[in-house]
Amino acid sequence: MTYLTLNNGLLIPQLGTGTNTFGKENKDFMGVINGNTSELLSSIDVGYRLIDTAVAYRNEKVIGDAVSQSGVLREEFFITSKIPGSIEYMGTDDLVRQTIQSSLNNLQMDYMDLYLIHKPWDNLKDMLRVWKVLEEAVELGKIKSIGVSNFNEEQLQYLIDHANIKPAVNQFLSYPGFEQKELIEFCQSNHIIAEAYQSITKLTDETKKILSNIGKKYHKSWNQVVLNYQVNKGMVVIPKSHSTSHQQSNFDIFDFELSEEDRMIIENL
Ligand SMILES: NC(=O)c1ccc[n+]([C@@H]2O[C@H](COP(=O)([O-])OP(=O)(O)OC[C@H]3O[C@@H](n4cnc5c(N)ncnc54)[C@H](OP(=O)(O)O)[C@@H]3O)[C@@H](O)[C@H]2O)c1
């Protein structure tokens, strides 16, 4: 595993597991929570320690159950959750505090490693208000690092200009064919870790074919090529799989280096 240093000096693993359909019936995002911890226990067994959940996934308790059932020490994990940008969770400062506490209760943890604003909303001033409550939770030791998700350059700049604690991470959609290169560069030049989501599921068949061809030289598959490419760009990646063999394959990405030429092909897809 490789790690990046956040702008507050803490470390984040570069590879983690997404969880947005874990612990749910029919592996369906909207499915009824069935409490199944086996998917995450399998990921933990493979070696994943960064776990990405969110209030909106409704499965924080399943994540907490799996972490405690795994027998792996809490401090070995890097647990991310996210506060929704909707009134019932963040409409007042007290609601923000309650949402944070409810995440901790569901996770059965006394701190989270990273808490993100899940999606921006129109009102920058109001986002700053919520951010200030997250800063307070950092001071109280309930959250180690705070960040955002799906923010653009303007929204990030506003926080950078007005916050006491700068965002540590911006998590956003990025995959070959829709890399969001400018946003990655903006984040990195402002010491914000760029974390890619949906690196795998959004790829077209055509892109997978190109990545598979590139992978042949390195004896790697298309999924390993894309994850290695993103990690090499200094990003954090969070592929999710319900299959142990896919989890293993997605984890086995640190023992090769794509040539500059191959990286350019992927960047220009
Ligand atoms: N911040 C946000 O707004 C936001 C939005 C979306 C997602 N996320 C986070 O990002 C995580 C990742 O996104 P995602 O789960 O939507 O998509 P993803 O990880 O890109 O792809 C998941 C899909 O790809 C398949 N897959 C995974 N590895 C594979 C492999 N090696 N070979 C073939 N198929 C493979 C999985 O099927 P199998 O189960 O059959 O392997 C699953 O259908 C989420 O779980 C969530 O934690 C955040």
The ligand as a Tripos MOL2 file, in Angstrom:
@<TRIPOS>MOLECULE
LIG
   48    52     1     0     0
SMALL
NO_CHARGES

@<TRIPOS>ATOM
      1 N1        -18.9480   11.2520   -3.4300 N.am      1 LIG1
      2 C1        -19.8510   10.8400   -4.2810 C.2       1 LIG1
      3 O1        -20.7640   11.5960   -4.6990 O.2       1 LIG1
      4 C2        -19.8030    9.4160   -4.7610 C.ar      1 LIG1
      5 C3        -20.5710    9.0130   -5.8730 C.ar      1 LIG1
      6 C4        -20.4770    7.6890   -6.3050 C.ar      1 LIG1
      7 C5        -19.6430    6.8000   -5.6370 C.ar      1 LIG1
      8 N2        -18.9350    7.1970   -4.5310 N.ar      1 LIG1
      9 C6        -18.0640    6.2540   -3.7900 C.3       1 LIG1
     10 O2        -17.1720    5.6630   -4.7070 O.3       1 LIG1
     11 C7        -17.2670    4.2430   -4.6270 C.3       1 LIG1
     12 C8        -16.9690    3.6510   -5.9910 C.3       1 LIG1
     13 O3        -18.0050    3.9620   -6.9190 O.3       1 LIG1
     14 P1        -19.0200    2.8340   -7.4410 P.3       1 LIG1
     15 O4        -19.1490    1.7920   -6.4060 O.co2     1 LIG1
     16 O5        -20.2600    3.5290   -7.8760 O.co2     1 LIG1
     17 O6        -18.3090    2.3280   -8.7660 O.3       1 LIG1
     18 P2        -16.9220    1.5530   -9.0760 P.3       1 LIG1
     19 O7        -16.1800    1.2010   -7.8650 O.co2     1 LIG1
     20 O8        -16.2280    2.3310  -10.1380 O.co2     1 LIG1
     21 O9        -17.4860    0.2350   -9.7930 O.3       1 LIG1
     22 C9        -18.2530   -0.7000   -9.1360 C.3       1 LIG1
     23 C10       -18.7370   -1.7120  -10.1490 C.3       1 LIG1
     24 O10       -17.6250   -2.2180  -10.8770 O.3       1 LIG1
     25 C11       -17.5850   -3.6410  -10.7730 C.3       1 LIG1
     26 N3        -16.1710   -4.0050  -10.5710 N.ar      1 LIG1
     27 C12       -15.3570   -3.6370   -9.5440 C.ar      1 LIG1
     28 N4        -14.1340   -4.1680   -9.7180 N.ar      1 LIG1
     29 C13       -14.1830   -4.8940  -10.8540 C.ar      1 LIG1
     30 C14       -13.2230   -5.6830  -11.5470 C.ar      1 LIG1
     31 N5        -11.9950   -5.8240  -11.0750 N.pl3     1 LIG1
     32 N6        -13.6000   -6.2780  -12.7100 N.ar      1 LIG1
     33 C15       -14.8520   -6.1370  -13.1850 C.ar      1 LIG1
     34 N7        -15.8180   -5.4040  -12.5740 N.ar      1 LIG1
     35 C16       -15.4690   -4.7930  -11.4180 C.ar      1 LIG1
     36 C17       -18.4280   -4.0080   -9.5820 C.3       1 LIG1
     37 O11       -19.0670   -5.2340   -9.7990 O.3       1 LIG1
     38 P3        -18.7440   -6.5400   -8.8600 P.3       1 LIG1
     39 O12       -19.3350   -6.2290   -7.5330 O.co2     1 LIG1
     40 O13       -19.4240   -7.6380   -9.5980 O.co2     1 LIG1
     41 O14       -17.2500   -6.6880   -8.8560 O.co2     1 LIG1
     42 C18       -19.4440   -2.8750   -9.5390 C.3       1 LIG1
     43 O15       -20.5420   -3.1900  -10.3810 O.3       1 LIG1
     44 C19       -18.7030    4.0090   -4.1360 C.3       1 LIG1
     45 O16       -18.9020    2.7070   -3.6690 O.3       1 LIG1
     46 C20       -18.8130    5.1000   -3.1120 C.3       1 LIG1
     47 O17       -18.1810    4.6990   -1.9150 O.3       1 LIG1
     48 C21       -18.9900    8.4910   -4.1130 C.ar      1 LIG1
@<TRIPOS>BOND
     1     1     2 1
     2     2     3 2
     3     2     4 1
     4     4     5 ar
     5     4    48 ar
     6     5     6 ar
     7     6     7 ar
     8     7     8 ar
     9     8     9 1
    10     8    48 ar
    11     9    10 1
    12     9    46 1
    13    10    11 1
    14    11    12 1
    15    11    44 1
    16    12    13 1
    17    13    14 1
    18    14    15 2
    19    14    16 1
    20    14    17 1
    21    17    18 1
    22    18    19 2
    23    18    20 1
    24    18    21 1
    25    21    22 1
    26    22    23 1
    27    23    24 1
    28    23    42 1
    29    24    25 1
    30    25    26 1
    31    25    36 1
    32    26    27 ar
    33    26    35 ar
    34    27    28 ar
    35    28    29 ar
    36    29    30 ar
    37    29    35 ar
    38    30    31 1
    39    30    32 ar
    40    32    33 ar
    41    33    34 ar
    42    34    35 ar
    43    36    37 1
    44    36    42 1
    45    37    38 1
    46    38    39 2
    47    38    40 1
    48    38    41 1
    49    42    43 1
    50    44    45 1
    51    44    46 1
    52    46    47 1
@<TRIPOS>SUBSTRUCTURE
     1 LIG1         1 GROUP 0 **** ****
